[in-house]
Amino acid sequence: MPSRRVSELMNPNVVCVSPETTVAEAQKLLSARRVSGAPVVDADGQPVGVVSQSDLVRHQARRMTAGESGRFYSDMEEFQDIADLPVDRSDTPVRELMTAHVYSVTRDTGAATAASIMRERRIHRLLVTDRGRLVGVISALDLLVVVIENG
């Protein structure tokens, strides 16, 4: 790959979610913006994790009963046994299922270095940070542009 920099290829318009965003909200946002994942950032704009559509689907697909979540009886007068009833998991905050390890690069990182990191770590995107703050994302598809240009 030529000596192109991440800054030339990254997407600065990043779809982000907060750690408290619910699974349902994240699914809706990712679908609406047609992206496969999003950085999870704290109030200061610092990345604390990444959540993907795969994470969200996997979470929703795993059925949980009230008993598995620690609830065995309802608050009703009769204390109805609810342990075997399914629980709606769409209100789970993404902090509970995000990947907490974040791989990042700077704007000045070379495209070849970014591609190597993605290949070695088997990841599809890298966060681009400046002094710890998120400024963009570069994906494997963004790097494919360099390959196509030089093909």
Steps between C-alpha positions, in 0.01 A plus 500: 500500500625849427577735785147627547395606847196404702389866491448471123279191524317520833139596550480802734119475527485222753180346632559464875301371792538556873550214746140552618343474152264204499527206264175609332625857452834380364333259255275776374788746460733256322221395263399859425859605431579174315814421698607167645639631827568805711751623754370532854620834638477658843379855571847638419505340155753237605444152352423236762395218268347392173164340433407326175173390348623145555534570875146640509347211304686241707376667820139508384511143367600359839170459677501563873236412753405709799662238724832531316488876555438456873124555504288213624177663617293793382417793724133411487309407815493135404881480445455323171795278399653667193836322491430329166361805319722655228660838570519782245873573464471801269542743790845365591764777484770440239770525769397147602577347160748730328856395428691701758840472335540781249758500222588847382743686279577867439429700187869477407509120506580351160230307316726193484547506877124531554440207264758289685337570835157402365638181347696397809216580742230366266293816532308700240549853627744715692412809696696811413584708805669829576622532860258228604194655336322330211541687171414233245482136400685311231357171380630214293281627216665843523840333457373302203490830309881507505519145367254576220682821405827309468353182350 
